[in-house]
Each structure stands twice: as structure tokens, then as C-alpha cells.
Amino acid sequence: MAEFIYWSCLLLPVYAYLGYPLMLSLLAPLFPIRRYGSALPMDVSIVIAAHNEARHIEEKLRTLLAQDYRAQSLQIILASDGSTDDTVACARKVIDPRITVLDLPRQGKAAALNAGVAHSCGEILVFTDADNQWAVDTLGHLLAPLGDPEVGACAGHMEIPVPGKGLSLGDSLYRHYEGWLRQIESRTDCMVSADGALLALRRELFQPIPAQVNDDFFLSTCAPAAGKTIVYAPLARVIDQGVDEADKQFRRRQRVTVGGLQSLAQRRELLNPLRHGLYAIGLISHKLIRRLAPVLLLPLLLSNVWLWNDHGFYRLSLAGQLLGYTMALAGLLDAGHRLPRPFRLAAFVLVTLVGMSIGLWQFLRGQRYSQWNPEQNR
């Protein structure tokens, strides 16, 4: 029994993070390579939900207006979700008829995005955050794949080019991993979701976002729910900053896990491989098994202790686990960031896994996050 527990708890996470991408890599040659030219002129509405973003919003609006993509028409809608700082006033400093500023009461990000879409008129909806930075050609690269009528949504690439001195090193490496995985998923027509920092969606596919879900995941799944694909556009870049503090990383992983599982519950019909084929397998692998994997680490460790005397492999495995946890704890306690980078990376992994485990427990208990505060994640 101990061996069964050990191998089950080991192989499921290995499959979620390595086996699943390997499987897609082997399937990739069976799919035609899609190539996209320049983006066609389209009617575009960019929707930004913001809460207390006075530091960033003016620069963000000016960056959007400076994009080199020539839209048929361009509309930018800022939906301020009960901001108590100067977000609205700063946005109104950017005087341009293409900008609409909505000063909304505090209701949550989903409600703000829904209000923004209700005021939009573009055939293509683009969702982005207030605090990330676009290159001048980001919008054009993002919209290029939508010239294909089979493409329902398109995701950009988020990168953290300059990690800080703390856990943001893990953030940066994780973004590289996610970008690699999304390229493989996009190649095999089973990309499961996009990042809310940069997402384009055909207007006719939009469905109002329920409260308490991860808005980026729910919006992404509007495309496969209608039989359309999501495409990854790696050249459509947004620059973000990582999170160095362990407590902020922990809270973010909790919230994302709860919202992600709630999103899966809302979209549970997409988990049926008989109807949605490889996309459903991708959804189960990328979004479900990965979120369940962290709770397997404790039984993995305990079963490994039980098997200590059975074989040298188990002794080596237990030593590896204990070394990893020791490095993670040392990385968390290293306030001066004097230890080498592997210690910070181990700390990031540990905080992420513990946050996901607690998030799973909160979801099962019925806890939900209806409000958002972007400042807590910086």
C-alpha cells in the first residue's frame, strides 16, 4: 500500500508538469502549422478594469493610443471599480474621444469588466490590466491570428524581464514555463486559457463573467465553449513585475486556486473528452490535476519515510525531498537575500504549493473571493 501511495503521489504531479507537455510535443507533428500575416483592420474595444491604479493608468492609456496597429475603429474603456484614489481623475487627463471612463461603485472585477463590455461596440474585445506595459506593436501581434475565422480568442505573452531579489525569480521562471507550454498547446489546438494581462476575444463569443471566478480563465473558455480555438501570440508582449514577498505570493496562490476551481465548476461541461477531445484532456491536465497535485506532497513524504528500508531509491528520494524543503525554508528565512538563487526558487515553489493546498481547502469549504485588490499582488 505504501508503494502505491508513493508512486501515485509522485506520478500525478510529474504528469501534470512534464508528462502532459511531452505528450503534446509528440502529437504536434499531426497538426498543421498555422501562419498568420499582419492583423486586418478591425473594430476593437479595449477594456480595462482598475481599482486604485492612479500610478499607472495615465501611462497605460497613452501606451494604448500609441499602438502602431491601425484599427478600423478603436475604443478604450476604463472601468474603475470603486477606486478611492485619483484613478478616474488621472484617466480623464488623457483627453481623446476614443477613451471612455466609467466611475463605478465597488462591485468586483467581474462586474467592472461586464460593465465595460456593455459600453463597448467593437467586434473584437481586448482585455488587459492597468499596471502592465505594452510594446508599441503588441496590439497588432495580438490581433493577427483573428483573421482566421476558426480562432475565437488570442493570448499574449507576459514576461518578467527583471526579477527582484526575492521570490519573483520563481515568478519569472514560471512565466517562461507557461509560455513554453502555451506554445505547445496552441500548436495542438488545445490551449486551455489566456492570461488576463492580454487577451483578445470575438465579441459574439463573450459571455457575462460570473462573480467569484478567475475572469481571464472564464473569458478564455468562451471560445472553446463555442467550438473555436484559442491561439498563443508570443510576439504580443506585456511586461509585468514579479512579487518578492512570500505573504503576497501565498495570498495570490490562494485566491487564484479558489477562483480557478470555481471557474472549472462553472465550465465543467468542457471537461468531457467525448465532446471536447484534446481540449478537455488539456483542461484536466493543466487546470485540474495541477491544482490537486500539491495536496499529494505530504502523503508522498510520509509514504517515502515508510519505504526507507525497502530500496536505495527510496532513501535517495527521501533525501531529495528533505533537501528541497530545507532549501525552501532557508530561502524564506534569508531576509537579506544572501543565499544563491536555487534557495529563492525553492522558497517560491514551497509558498506556491502551500498556497494552492490551502486554496483547495478553502474551495471545498465554500469560501469565495468576490473582491480584488491589485496592490496586494505587487
C-alpha positions in Angstrom: 0.0 0.0 0.0 2.8 2.4 0.8 4.3 1.9 -2.6 1.0 2.5 -4.3 0.6 5.8 -2.4 4.2 6.8 -3.1 4.0 6.2 -6.9 0.5 7.7 -7.2 1.5 10.8 -5.4 4.7 11.1 -7.4 3.5 10.4 -10.9 0.4 12.6 -10.9 2.4 15.9 -10.4 5.1 14.6 -12.8 2.5 14.1 -15.4 0.8 17.5 -14.8 4.1 19.4 -15.2 6.2 17.3 -17.5 4.3 14.3 -18.9 1.4 16.4 -20.3 3.7 18.8 -22.3 5.7 15.8 -23.5 2.5 14.1 -24.8 1.6 17.3 -26.7 5.1 17.6 -28.1 4.7 14.0 -29.5 1.3 14.9 -31.0 2.4 18.2 -32.5 3.5 16.8 -35.9 0.0 15.6 -36.5 -1.3 19.2 -36.6 -0.8 21.6 -39.4 1.4 24.7 -38.7 -0.7 27.9 -38.7 0.9 31.0 -40.0 -0.6 34.5 -39.7 0.1 37.6 -41.6 -0.4 41.2 -40.5 -3.6 42.0 -38.5 -6.6 43.1 -40.5 -8.2 46.4 -39.7 -11.0 45.7 -37.2 -13.3 47.4 -34.8 -11.5 47.0 -31.5 -12.7 47.8 -27.9 -10.0 47.6 -25.2 -11.5 47.0 -21.7 -9.5 47.7 -18.5 -10.9 47.0 -15.0 -9.0 49.1 -12.5 -9.0 49.6 -8.7 -6.8 52.3 -7.3 -4.4 52.5 -10.3 -3.6 56.2 -10.2 0.1 55.5 -10.5 -0.3 53.6 -13.7 -3.4 54.4 -15.6 -2.4 57.6 -17.4 0.7 56.0 -18.9 -1.2 52.9 -19.8 -3.9 54.8 -21.7 -1.2 56.8 -23.6 0.6 53.5 -24.5 -2.7 52.1 -25.9 -3.3 55.1 -28.0 0.3 54.9 -29.4 0.0 51.4 -30.7 1.1 51.0 -34.3 -1.9 48.9 -35.3 -4.3 50.8 -37.5 -7.7 49.7 -36.3 -10.9 50.4 -38.3 -12.1 51.9 -35.1 -10.6 51.9 -31.6 -12.3 52.3 -28.3 -10.7 52.2 -24.9 -12.9 51.7 -21.9 -11.6 52.2 -18.3 -14.0 50.7 -15.8 -12.9 52.0 -12.3 -14.2 49.6 -9.7 -14.8 51.9 -6.8 -11.3 53.5 -6.8 -10.7 55.6 -3.8 -7.6 57.3 -5.2 -7.2 59.5 -8.3 -7.6 56.8 -10.8 -10.6 58.4 -12.5 -9.1 61.9 -12.4 -5.8 60.7 -13.9 -7.6 58.8 -16.7 -9.5 61.9 -17.6 -6.3 63.8 -18.1 -5.8 61.8 -21.3 -8.2 63.7 -23.5 -9.2 61.6 -26.5 -12.6 60.8 -28.0 -11.7 57.1 -28.1 -11.5 56.9 -24.3 -14.5 56.2 -22.1 -14.1 56.4 -18.3 -16.6 54.6 -16.1 -16.6 55.6 -12.5 -18.4 52.6 -11.0 -19.2 51.7 -7.4 -17.2 48.9 -5.8 -18.6 45.6 -7.0 -15.6 43.5 -8.0 -13.5 42.9 -11.1 -16.1 40.7 -12.9 -18.8 43.3 -12.6 -16.4 46.0 -13.8 -15.4 44.0 -16.8 -19.0 43.2 -17.6 -19.9 46.9 -17.4 -17.0 47.8 -19.7 -18.1 45.3 -22.3 -21.7 46.6 -22.0 -20.4 50.1 -23.1 -18.2 48.7 -25.9 -19.1 48.4 -29.6 -16.1 46.7 -31.2 -16.2 43.3 -32.9 -13.1 42.4 -31.0 -12.8 42.8 -27.3 -9.3 43.1 -25.8 -8.8 42.7 -22.1 -5.8 44.0 -20.2 -4.6 45.2 -16.8 -3.8 48.7 -15.8 -0.3 48.1 -14.4 1.5 46.1 -17.2 3.4 47.6 -20.0 2.9 47.1 -23.7 5.3 47.3 -26.6 4.3 49.6 -29.5 3.5 46.5 -31.7 1.7 44.4 -29.0 -1.9 45.0 -30.3 -1.1 44.2 -33.9 0.6 40.9 -33.0 -2.3 40.0 -30.6 -5.0 40.5 -33.3 -3.2 38.9 -36.3 -4.5 35.4 -35.6 -8.1 36.6 -35.5 -8.0 36.9 -39.3 -8.7 33.1 -39.2 -12.4 32.6 -38.6 -11.7 29.4 -36.6 -9.8 31.4 -34.0 -12.1 32.7 -31.3 -9.5 34.1 -28.8 -5.9 35.1 -28.7 -3.5 35.3 -25.8 -0.4 37.4 -25.5 2.9 36.6 -23.6 3.6 38.0 -20.2 7.2 38.3 -19.1 9.1 39.5 -16.1 12.4 40.6 -17.5 14.0 41.9 -14.3 13.2 39.7 -11.3 13.7 41.3 -7.9 15.8 39.9 -5.1 13.1 37.7 -3.6 10.6 35.2 -4.8 10.0 37.0 -8.1 12.8 34.9 -9.5 10.3 32.0 -9.4 7.6 34.2 -10.9 9.9 34.9 -13.9 10.8 31.3 -14.5 7.2 30.2 -14.1 6.2 32.7 -16.9 8.8 31.1 -19.2 7.5 27.7 -18.4 3.9 28.8 -19.1 4.9 30.4 -22.3 6.6 27.2 -23.5 3.6 25.2 -22.5 1.2 27.5 -24.2 3.2 27.3 -27.5 2.8 23.6 -27.4 -0.9 23.8 -26.5 -1.5 26.3 -29.3 0.3 24.1 -31.8 -2.0 21.2 -30.9 -5.3 23.3 -30.8 -5.8 22.7 -27.1 -4.6 25.9 -25.4 -6.8 26.0 -22.3 -6.6 29.6 -21.2 -5.0 33.0 -21.6 -3.6 35.5 -19.1 -5.9 38.4 -18.2 -3.0 40.8 -18.8 -3.5 40.4 -22.6 -6.5 38.6 -24.1 -8.5 39.2 -27.3 -11.9 37.7 -27.8 -14.5 37.9 -30.5 -17.4 39.9 -29.3 -20.1 37.3 -30.3 -18.4 34.7 -28.1 -18.4 36.9 -24.9 -20.5 35.7 -22.0 -21.0 37.7 -18.9 -18.4 36.9 -16.2 -19.9 35.4 -13.1 -18.7 36.7 -9.7 -16.0 34.8 -7.8 -14.4 33.2 -10.9 -11.0 33.9 -12.4 -12.0 36.3 -15.1 -9.2 35.5 -17.5 -9.9 31.8 -17.4 -13.6 32.2 -17.9 -13.2 34.7 -20.8 -10.7 32.3 -22.4 -13.1 29.4 -22.3 -15.8 31.4 -24.1 -14.0 30.4 -27.3 -13.8 26.6 -26.9 -17.4 26.6 -25.4 -18.5 27.9 -28.9 -16.3 25.4 -30.8 -13.5 27.9 -31.5 -9.8 27.7 -30.6 -7.5 29.9 -28.5 -4.2 30.9 -30.1 -1.0 31.9 -28.4 0.8 35.0 -29.9 4.2 35.1 -28.3 5.2 38.3 -30.0 2.3 40.1 -28.4 4.3 41.0 -25.2 3.3 42.6 -22.0 5.9 43.4 -19.3 5.0 42.8 -15.7 6.8 42.8 -12.3 7.1 39.8 -10.1 6.2 39.5 -6.4 9.1 39.2 -4.0 7.2 38.9 -0.7 6.2 35.5 0.5 2.9 36.6 2.1 1.8 38.2 -1.1 2.7 35.1 -3.2 0.8 33.0 -0.7 -2.3 35.1 -0.8 -2.2 35.3 -4.6 -2.0 31.5 -4.9 -4.8 31.0 -2.5 -7.1 33.4 -4.4 -6.1 32.1 -7.9 -6.7 28.5 -6.8 -10.1 29.2 -5.3 -11.1 31.2 -8.4 -9.7 28.7 -10.8 -11.6 25.8 -9.2 -14.7 27.9 -9.2 -14.2 28.6 -12.9 -13.8 24.9 -13.6 -17.0 24.2 -11.8 -18.7 26.9 -14.0 -17.2 25.3 -17.1 -17.4 21.6 -16.1 -19.1 20.7 -19.4 -15.7 21.4 -21.1 -14.1 18.6 -19.1 -15.8 15.9 -21.2 -13.2 14.4 -23.6 -16.0 12.7 -25.6 -17.3 16.2 -26.6 -14.2 18.4 -26.5 -11.5 15.9 -27.3 -7.9 17.0 -26.7 -9.0 20.4 -25.2 -10.8 18.6 -22.4 -7.7 16.5 -21.7 -5.6 19.7 -21.7 -8.1 21.3 -19.3 -8.0 18.3 -16.9 -4.2 18.2 -17.1 -3.3 21.9 -17.0 -6.0 23.2 -14.7 -7.4 20.4 -12.6 -4.6 17.9 -11.9 -2.1 20.7 -11.4 -4.3 22.3 -8.7 -4.8 18.9 -7.0 -1.1 17.9 -7.1 0.2 20.0 -4.1 -2.0 18.0 -1.6 -0.2 14.9 -2.7 3.2 16.1 -1.3 2.5 15.2 2.3 1.4 11.6 1.6 4.3 11.3 -0.8 6.7 12.3 2.0 5.1 10.0 4.6 5.0 7.0 2.3 8.6 7.6 1.4 9.5 7.5 5.1 7.7 4.2 5.5 9.6 2.8 2.5 13.0 4.0 3.8 14.4 0.4 4.2 12.9 -1.1 1.1 15.3 0.1 -1.5 18.2 2.6 -2.1 16.0 4.6 -4.5 13.5 5.4 -1.7 16.4 6.6 0.6 17.7 8.8 -2.2 14.1 10.1 -2.9 13.6 11.0 0.7 16.9 12.7 1.0 16.0 14.8 -2.1 12.6 15.8 -0.6 14.1 16.8 2.7 16.9 18.8 1.0 14.3 20.6 -1.1 12.2 21.6 1.9 15.4 22.6 3.8 16.5 24.9 1.0 13.0 26.3 0.7 12.8 27.2 4.4 16.3 28.6 4.3 15.3 30.7 1.3 12.2 32.0 3.2 14.3 32.9 6.2 17.0 34.7 4.2 15.8 38.2 4.6 19.0 39.7 3.2 18.9 37.5 0.1 22.4 36.4 0.6 21.9 32.7 -0.4 22.2 31.6 -4.0 19.2 31.7 -6.4 18.2 28.0 -6.0 17.2 28.7 -2.4 14.9 31.5 -3.6 13.4 29.3 -6.3 12.8 26.5 -3.7 11.1 29.0 -1.5 8.9 30.2 -4.3 7.9 26.6 -5.1 7.1 25.8 -1.5 5.0 29.0 -1.0 3.2 28.3 -4.2 2.4 24.7 -3.3 1.2 25.5 0.2 -0.9 28.4 -1.1 -2.5 26.1 -3.6 -3.2 23.5 -1.0 -4.9 26.0 1.3 -6.8 27.4 -1.7 -8.1 23.9 -2.4 -9.2 23.5 1.2 -11.0 26.9 1.1 -12.8 26.0 -2.1 -14.0 22.7 -0.6 -15.3 24.7 2.4 -17.2 27.0 0.2 -15.0 30.1 0.7 -15.0 32.5 -2.3 -13.2 35.8 -3.2 -15.6 38.3 -4.6 -13.5 41.5 -4.2 -10.0 42.2 -5.6 -7.2 44.4 -4.6 -4.3 44.6 -7.2 -2.0 46.2 -4.8 -1.9 43.1 -2.6 -0.3 41.2 -5.5 2.6 43.6 -6.1 
